[in-house]
Amino acid sequence: MKYLVALDFSDNSHFALVKALQMMQAGKDELVVFSMAEKPLSWVGVLECNATLMQKAQRAEEKAARRNLALSADVCSKLGFSPKLVLSPYHSPAGQAIVRACEIYGAEILVLGATTSFSIPIFSTTTSEYCVEHASCPVLTVKHDHAEFKPDSQGTYEDLQYSDTVPYDVPIDVMTI
């Protein structure tokens, strides 16, 4: 089975990665780890900035996303998996990019962290809700909850934390949509 795990590097998405790794069988299942470099305007908001500042912000976001993907590869390697790492730079909204990645990489199951929305439900949906509605494969949303995490033979949650060192030499595909 081919799993696609979408990461935004929140606690929920880390738990989604751990849950996918627990469900997978080494040597049998494939794993694609997908992330996006956030559009700088989404965190700059309505502030005006010049092109140079925007380019610097975009490079910083992409560097952070690449670092986080490398860290996720390290977590996967602790359990004997070598995931395909995929980065989609500067795409919005996230749900559309995730659904498209499922199609491109032939995902048979999508695993992502449950998101919470503080907006009025009539006007917007969360990324996970969008994926549940639009993905062509089954979707598992995982909520972060230390109380319900049950360690197993593959290690405890603490064993699967992101390390302080980053293996920068991991290959990362760049997906443009």
DRENPA-3360 file (N, C-alpha, C; in nm, 2 decimals, always signed):
BEGIN
1 = MKYLVALD = +0.09/-0.12/+0.00/+0.00/+0.00/+0.00/+0.09/+0.12/+0.00 ~ +0.05/+0.23/-0.07/+0.12/+0.35/-0.08/+0.05/+0.46/+0.01 ~ +0.13/+0.50/+0.11/+0.08/+0.60/+0.21/+0.13/+0.74/+0.17 ~ +0.05/+0.84/+0.18/+0.10/+0.98/+0.17/+0.07/+1.05/+0.30 ~ +0.17/+1.10/+0.36/+0.15/+1.17/+0.49/+0.18/+1.32/+0.46 ~ +0.08/+1.40/+0.49/+0.09/+1.55/+0.47/+0.13/+1.61/+0.60 ~ +0.24/+1.69/+0.60/+0.30/+1.74/+0.72/+0.30/+1.90/+0.72 ~ +0.25/+1.96/+0.83/+0.27/+2.10/+0.85/+0.36/+2.12/+0.97;
9 = FSDNSHFA = +0.41/+2.01/+1.03/+0.50/+2.01/+1.14/+0.44/+2.06/+1.27 ~ +0.31/+2.05/+1.28/+0.24/+2.07/+1.41/+0.24/+1.94/+1.48 ~ +0.20/+1.94/+1.61/+0.19/+1.81/+1.68/+0.10/+1.71/+1.62 ~ -0.01/+1.76/+1.56/-0.11/+1.67/+1.50/-0.04/+1.60/+1.38 ~ +0.03/+1.68/+1.30/+0.09/+1.62/+1.18/+0.20/+1.52/+1.22 ~ +0.28/+1.55/+1.32/+0.38/+1.46/+1.37/+0.31/+1.33/+1.41 ~ +0.20/+1.34/+1.49/+0.13/+1.22/+1.53/+0.08/+1.14/+1.40 ~ +0.04/+1.21/+1.30/-0.01/+1.15/+1.18/+0.11/+1.07/+1.12;
17 = LVKALQMM = +0.23/+1.12/+1.12/+0.35/+1.05/+1.07/+0.37/+0.92/+1.15 ~ +0.37/+0.94/+1.28/+0.39/+0.83/+1.37/+0.29/+0.72/+1.35 ~ +0.16/+0.76/+1.34/+0.05/+0.66/+1.32/+0.07/+0.59/+1.19 ~ +0.10/+0.66/+1.08/+0.13/+0.59/+0.95/+0.24/+0.49/+0.96 ~ +0.35/+0.53/+1.03/+0.46/+0.44/+1.04/+0.42/+0.32/+1.12 ~ +0.34/+0.33/+1.22/+0.29/+0.22/+1.30/+0.20/+0.12/+1.22 ~ +0.13/+0.18/+1.12/+0.04/+0.10/+1.04/+0.11/+0.03/+0.93 ~ +0.22/+0.08/+0.89/+0.29/+0.03/+0.77/+0.37/-0.09/+0.80;
25 = QAGKDELV = +0.40/-0.17/+0.69/+0.48/-0.29/+0.70/+0.61/-0.26/+0.62 ~ +0.72/-0.27/+0.69/+0.85/-0.25/+0.63/+0.87/-0.35/+0.51 ~ +0.92/-0.30/+0.40/+0.95/-0.38/+0.29/+0.83/-0.41/+0.20 ~ +0.71/-0.37/+0.25/+0.59/-0.40/+0.17/+0.52/-0.27/+0.13 ~ +0.51/-0.17/+0.23/+0.44/-0.05/+0.20/+0.54/+0.06/+0.16 ~ +0.48/+0.16/+0.08/+0.56/+0.27/+0.04/+0.51/+0.40/+0.12 ~ +0.60/+0.49/+0.14/+0.56/+0.62/+0.21/+0.61/+0.74/+0.13 ~ +0.52/+0.83/+0.11/+0.55/+0.96/+0.05/+0.52/+1.06/+0.16;
33 = VFSMAEKP = +0.62/+1.15/+0.20/+0.60/+1.25/+0.30/+0.60/+1.38/+0.22 ~ +0.48/+1.46/+0.24/+0.46/+1.58/+0.16/+0.45/+1.70/+0.25 ~ +0.51/+1.81/+0.21/+0.49/+1.93/+0.28/+0.49/+2.05/+0.18 ~ +0.46/+2.16/+0.23/+0.46/+2.28/+0.15/+0.54/+2.39/+0.22 ~ +0.60/+2.48/+0.14/+0.66/+2.60/+0.19/+0.55/+2.70/+0.19 ~ +0.52/+2.76/+0.30/+0.41/+2.85/+0.32/+0.43/+2.97/+0.23 ~ +0.33/+3.03/+0.18/+0.34/+3.15/+0.10/+0.36/+3.26/+0.21 ~ +0.47/+3.34/+0.19/+0.50/+3.44/+0.29/+0.38/+3.54/+0.31;
41 = LSWVGVLE = +0.30/+3.57/+0.21/+0.19/+3.66/+0.23/+0.09/+3.61/+0.33 ~ +0.08/+3.47/+0.35/-0.01/+3.42/+0.44/+0.02/+3.46/+0.59 ~ +0.15/+3.48/+0.61/+0.19/+3.52/+0.75/+0.23/+3.67/+0.76 ~ +0.25/+3.74/+0.64/+0.28/+3.88/+0.65/+0.14/+3.95/+0.66 ~ +0.04/+3.89/+0.60/-0.09/+3.95/+0.60/-0.11/+4.07/+0.51 ~ -0.17/+4.18/+0.55/-0.19/+4.29/+0.46/-0.08/+4.39/+0.45 ~ +0.03/+4.36/+0.52/+0.14/+4.45/+0.52/+0.20/+4.45/+0.38 ~ +0.24/+4.57/+0.33/+0.30/+4.58/+0.20/+0.45/+4.56/+0.22;
49 = CNATLMQK = +0.51/+4.49/+0.13/+0.66/+4.47/+0.13/+0.71/+4.47/-0.01 ~ +0.84/+4.50/-0.02/+0.90/+4.50/-0.15/+0.93/+4.37/-0.20 ~ +0.97/+4.36/-0.33/+1.00/+4.23/-0.39/+1.12/+4.16/-0.33 ~ +1.22/+4.23/-0.29/+1.34/+4.17/-0.22/+1.30/+4.11/-0.09 ~ +1.22/+4.17/-0.01/+1.18/+4.12/+0.11/+1.10/+3.99/+0.09 ~ +1.01/+3.99/-0.01/+0.93/+3.88/-0.04/+1.01/+3.76/-0.08 ~ +1.11/+3.78/-0.17/+1.20/+3.67/-0.21/+1.28/+3.61/-0.09 ~ +1.33/+3.70/-0.01/+1.40/+3.65/+0.11/+1.30/+3.56/+0.20;
57 = AQRAEEKA = +1.18/+3.61/+0.22/+1.08/+3.54/+0.30/+1.05/+3.40/+0.23 ~ +1.04/+3.40/+0.10/+1.01/+3.27/+0.03/+1.12/+3.18/+0.05 ~ +1.25/+3.22/+0.03/+1.36/+3.13/+0.05/+1.37/+3.08/+0.19 ~ +1.34/+3.16/+0.29/+1.34/+3.12/+0.43/+1.24/+3.01/+0.45 ~ +1.12/+3.03/+0.40/+1.01/+2.93/+0.42/+1.04/+2.80/+0.35 ~ +1.10/+2.81/+0.23/+1.14/+2.68/+0.16/+1.25/+2.61/+0.24 ~ +1.35/+2.69/+0.29/+1.46/+2.63/+0.37/+1.40/+2.56/+0.49 ~ +1.31/+2.62/+0.56/+1.25/+2.56/+0.68/+1.17/+2.43/+0.64;
65 = ARRNLALS = +1.10/+2.44/+0.53/+1.02/+2.32/+0.49/+1.11/+2.20/+0.45 ~ +1.22/+2.23/+0.38/+1.32/+2.13/+0.35/+1.39/+2.07/+0.48 ~ +1.42/+2.16/+0.57/+1.47/+2.11/+0.70/+1.38/+2.01/+0.77 ~ +1.25/+2.05/+0.77/+1.15/+1.97/+0.84/+1.13/+1.84/+0.77 ~ +1.13/+1.84/+0.63/+1.12/+1.71/+0.56/+1.24/+1.62/+0.59 ~ +1.36/+1.68/+0.60/+1.48/+1.60/+0.63/+1.46/+1.54/+0.78 ~ +1.41/+1.62/+0.87/+1.38/+1.57/+1.00/+1.28/+1.45/+1.00 ~ +1.18/+1.46/+0.92/+1.08/+1.36/+0.91/+1.14/+1.23/+0.85;
73 = ADVCSKLG = +1.24/+1.24/+0.76/+1.31/+1.13/+0.71/+1.39/+1.06/+0.81 ~ +1.44/+1.14/+0.90/+1.52/+1.08/+1.02/+1.43/+1.00/+1.11 ~ +1.31/+1.05/+1.14/+1.21/+0.98/+1.22/+1.17/+0.85/+1.15 ~ +1.15/+0.85/+1.02/+1.11/+0.73/+0.94/+1.23/+0.63/+0.95 ~ +1.35/+0.67/+0.94/+1.46/+0.58/+0.93/+1.48/+0.51/+1.06 ~ +1.43/+0.56/+1.17/+1.44/+0.49/+1.30/+1.35/+0.37/+1.30 ~ +1.25/+0.36/+1.21/+1.17/+0.24/+1.20/+1.20/+0.17/+1.08 ~ +1.30/+0.20/+1.01/+1.34/+0.12/+0.89/+1.27/+0.16/+0.76;
81 = FSPKLVLS = +1.22/+0.28/+0.75/+1.15/+0.33/+0.63/+1.23/+0.44/+0.56 ~ +1.24/+0.44/+0.43/+1.30/+0.54/+0.35/+1.19/+0.61/+0.27 ~ +1.13/+0.72/+0.32/+1.02/+0.78/+0.24/+1.07/+0.86/+0.12 ~ +0.98/+0.88/+0.03/+1.00/+0.98/-0.08/+0.96/+1.11/-0.02 ~ +1.04/+1.21/-0.02/+1.01/+1.34/+0.03/+0.97/+1.43/-0.08 ~ +0.86/+1.50/-0.06/+0.81/+1.59/-0.17/+0.77/+1.73/-0.11 ~ +0.82/+1.83/-0.17/+0.80/+1.97/-0.13/+0.72/+2.04/-0.24 ~ +0.62/+2.11/-0.20/+0.54/+2.20/-0.30/+0.56/+2.34/-0.25;
89 = PYHSPAGQ = +0.64/+2.42/-0.32/+0.66/+2.55/-0.27/+0.55/+2.65/-0.31 ~ +0.52/+2.73/-0.21/+0.43/+2.85/-0.24/+0.30/+2.82/-0.30 ~ +0.23/+2.72/-0.25/+0.10/+2.69/-0.31/-0.01/+2.71/-0.20 ~ -0.12/+2.76/-0.24/-0.23/+2.79/-0.15/-0.36/+2.77/-0.23 ~ -0.46/+2.71/-0.18/-0.47/+2.66/-0.04/-0.41/+2.52/-0.03 ~ -0.38/+2.48/+0.09/-0.30/+2.36/+0.12/-0.38/+2.23/+0.08 ~ -0.51/+2.23/+0.10/-0.59/+2.11/+0.07/-0.58/+2.07/-0.07 ~ -0.59/+2.17/-0.16/-0.58/+2.14/-0.31/-0.44/+2.08/-0.34;
97 = AIVRACEI = -0.34/+2.13/-0.28/-0.20/+2.08/-0.31/-0.19/+1.94/-0.26 ~ -0.25/+1.91/-0.14/-0.24/+1.77/-0.08/-0.32/+1.67/-0.17 ~ -0.44/+1.71/-0.21/-0.52/+1.62/-0.30/-0.45/+1.60/-0.43 ~ -0.39/+1.70/-0.48/-0.31/+1.69/-0.61/-0.19/+1.59/-0.59 ~ -0.12/+1.61/-0.48/-0.01/+1.52/-0.45/-0.05/+1.37/-0.44 ~ -0.17/+1.35/-0.38/-0.22/+1.21/-0.38/-0.24/+1.15/-0.52 ~ -0.29/+1.24/-0.61/-0.31/+1.19/-0.75/-0.18/+1.17/-0.82 ~ -0.09/+1.26/-0.80/+0.04/+1.25/-0.87/+0.12/+1.13/-0.83;
105 = YGAEILVL = +0.13/+1.11/-0.70/+0.21/+1.00/-0.64/+0.13/+0.87/-0.62 ~ +0.01/+0.86/-0.66/-0.07/+0.74/-0.65/-0.09/+0.69/-0.51 ~ -0.12/+0.78/-0.42/-0.15/+0.74/-0.28/-0.27/+0.66/-0.27 ~ -0.26/+0.55/-0.19/-0.38/+0.47/-0.17/-0.44/+0.50/-0.03 ~ -0.37/+0.57/+0.05/-0.43/+0.63/+0.18/-0.36/+0.76/+0.21 ~ -0.43/+0.86/+0.25/-0.38/+0.98/+0.29/-0.39/+0.99/+0.44 ~ -0.28/+1.03/+0.51/-0.28/+1.04/+0.65/-0.23/+1.19/+0.68 ~ -0.31/+1.26/+0.76/-0.28/+1.39/+0.80/-0.33/+1.43/+0.94;
113 = GATTSFSI = -0.27/+1.53/+1.00/-0.31/+1.57/+1.13/-0.45/+1.64/+1.12 ~ -0.53/+1.61/+1.22/-0.66/+1.68/+1.23/-0.63/+1.83/+1.25 ~ -0.70/+1.92/+1.19/-0.68/+2.06/+1.21/-0.81/+2.12/+1.28 ~ -0.79/+2.22/+1.35/-0.90/+2.29/+1.42/-0.92/+2.42/+1.35 ~ -1.04/+2.46/+1.33/-1.07/+2.58/+1.27/-1.15/+2.67/+1.37 ~ -1.10/+2.80/+1.38/-1.16/+2.89/+1.47/-1.25/+2.99/+1.39 ~ -1.27/+2.96/+1.27/-1.36/+3.05/+1.19/-1.50/+3.00/+1.19 ~ -1.59/+3.07/+1.13/-1.73/+3.04/+1.12/-1.74/+2.92/+1.02;
121 = PIFSTTTS = -1.79/+2.81/+1.06/-1.79/+2.69/+0.97/-1.86/+2.71/+0.84 ~ -1.96/+2.80/+0.83/-2.03/+2.82/+0.71/-1.94/+2.87/+0.60 ~ -1.84/+2.95/+0.64/-1.76/+3.02/+0.54/-1.63/+2.95/+0.50 ~ -1.58/+2.86/+0.58/-1.46/+2.79/+0.55/-1.45/+2.65/+0.60 ~ -1.36/+2.57/+0.55/-1.34/+2.44/+0.60/-1.19/+2.43/+0.63 ~ -1.15/+2.33/+0.71/-1.02/+2.31/+0.74/-0.95/+2.23/+0.63 ~ -0.82/+2.22/+0.63/-0.75/+2.15/+0.53/-0.79/+2.00/+0.54 ~ -0.80/+1.95/+0.66/-0.83/+1.80/+0.67/-0.97/+1.78/+0.62;
129 = EYCVEHAS = -1.07/+1.87/+0.65/-1.20/+1.85/+0.60/-1.20/+1.86/+0.44 ~ -1.13/+1.95/+0.39/-1.12/+1.96/+0.24/-1.07/+1.83/+0.18 ~ -0.96/+1.77/+0.24/-0.90/+1.65/+0.19/-1.00/+1.53/+0.20 ~ -1.07/+1.52/+0.31/-1.17/+1.41/+0.33/-1.27/+1.42/+0.22 ~ -1.31/+1.54/+0.19/-1.42/+1.56/+0.08/-1.37/+1.54/-0.06 ~ -1.24/+1.58/-0.09/-1.20/+1.58/-0.23/-1.09/+1.47/-0.27 ~ -1.03/+1.41/-0.17/-0.92/+1.31/-0.21/-0.99/+1.19/-0.27 ~ -0.92/+1.13/-0.37/-0.97/+1.01/-0.43/-0.93/+0.88/-0.36;
137 = CPVLTVKH = -0.86/+0.89/-0.25/-0.83/+0.78/-0.17/-0.88/+0.80/-0.03 ~ -0.89/+0.69/+0.05/-0.93/+0.70/+0.19/-0.84/+0.80/+0.27 ~ -0.90/+0.87/+0.37/-0.82/+0.97/+0.44/-0.83/+0.94/+0.59 ~ -0.72/+0.94/+0.66/-0.71/+0.92/+0.80/-0.66/+1.05/+0.86 ~ -0.75/+1.11/+0.95/-0.70/+1.23/+1.02/-0.67/+1.19/+1.16 ~ -0.55/+1.24/+1.21/-0.50/+1.20/+1.34/-0.50/+1.32/+1.43 ~ -0.55/+1.30/+1.55/-0.55/+1.41/+1.65/-0.44/+1.38/+1.75 ~ -0.37/+1.48/+1.79/-0.26/+1.47/+1.89/-0.33/+1.45/+2.02;
145 = DHAEFKPD = -0.29/+1.35/+2.09/-0.34/+1.32/+2.22/-0.25/+1.23/+2.30 ~ -0.16/+1.28/+2.38/-0.06/+1.20/+2.45/-0.13/+1.09/+2.54 ~ -0.25/+1.12/+2.59/-0.31/+1.03/+2.68/-0.35/+0.90/+2.61 ~ -0.38/+0.91/+2.48/-0.43/+0.79/+2.40/-0.31/+0.72/+2.33 ~ -0.19/+0.78/+2.33/-0.09/+0.72/+2.25/-0.04/+0.59/+2.33 ~ -0.04/+0.48/+2.26/+0.00/+0.36/+2.32/+0.14/+0.31/+2.26 ~ +0.24/+0.31/+2.34/+0.37/+0.26/+2.28/+0.35/+0.12/+2.24 ~ +0.43/+0.08/+2.13/+0.43/-0.05/+2.08/+0.57/-0.10/+2.06;
153 = SQGTYEDL = +0.58/-0.21/+1.99/+0.71/-0.27/+1.97/+0.80/-0.19/+1.88 ~ +0.74/-0.09/+1.81/+0.82/+0.00/+1.72/+0.88/+0.12/+1.80 ~ +0.85/+0.13/+1.92/+0.91/+0.24/+2.00/+0.80/+0.33/+2.06 ~ +0.84/+0.41/+2.15/+0.75/+0.51/+2.22/+0.75/+0.64/+2.14 ~ +0.65/+0.72/+2.18/+0.64/+0.85/+2.11/+0.77/+0.93/+2.13 ~ +0.83/+0.92/+2.25/+0.96/+1.00/+2.28/+1.07/+0.95/+2.19 ~ +1.07/+0.82/+2.15/+1.18/+0.77/+2.06/+1.16/+0.83/+1.92 ~ +1.04/+0.88/+1.89/+1.02/+0.92/+1.75/+1.01/+1.08/+1.74;
161 = QYSDTVPY = +1.07/+1.15/+1.83/+1.08/+1.29/+1.82/+1.17/+1.33/+1.71 ~ +1.16/+1.46/+1.66/+1.25/+1.51/+1.57/+1.39/+1.53/+1.64 ~ +1.49/+1.50/+1.58/+1.62/+1.51/+1.64/+1.67/+1.66/+1.63 ~ +1.78/+1.69/+1.70/+1.84/+1.82/+1.70/+1.93/+1.84/+1.58 ~ +1.97/+1.73/+1.52/+2.06/+1.74/+1.40/+1.98/+1.71/+1.28 ~ +2.02/+1.77/+1.17/+1.94/+1.76/+1.05/+2.02/+1.69/+0.94 ~ +1.97/+1.58/+0.89/+2.05/+1.51/+0.78/+2.01/+1.58/+0.64 ~ +2.09/+1.69/+0.61/+2.06/+1.77/+0.50/+2.08/+1.70/+0.36;
169 = DVPIDVMT = +2.14/+1.58/+0.36/+2.17/+1.52/+0.23/+2.06/+1.43/+0.18 ~ +1.94/+1.44/+0.23/+1.83/+1.36/+0.18/+1.77/+1.42/+0.05 ~ +1.74/+1.34/-0.05/+1.68/+1.40/-0.17/+1.54/+1.44/-0.15 ~ +1.50/+1.55/-0.20/+1.36/+1.60/-0.19/+1.31/+1.64/-0.33 ~ +1.20/+1.58/-0.37/+1.14/+1.62/-0.50/+1.06/+1.75/-0.48 ~ +1.07/+1.83/-0.58/+0.99/+1.95/-0.58/+0.87/+1.94/-0.68 ~ +0.75/+1.95/-0.62/+0.63/+1.93/-0.70/+0.57/+2.07/-0.73 ~ +0.55/+2.10/-0.85/+0.48/+2.22/-0.89/+0.34/+2.19/-0.94;
177 = I = +0.25/+2.27/-0.89/+0.11/+2.25/-0.93/+0.06/+2.36/-1.02;
% end
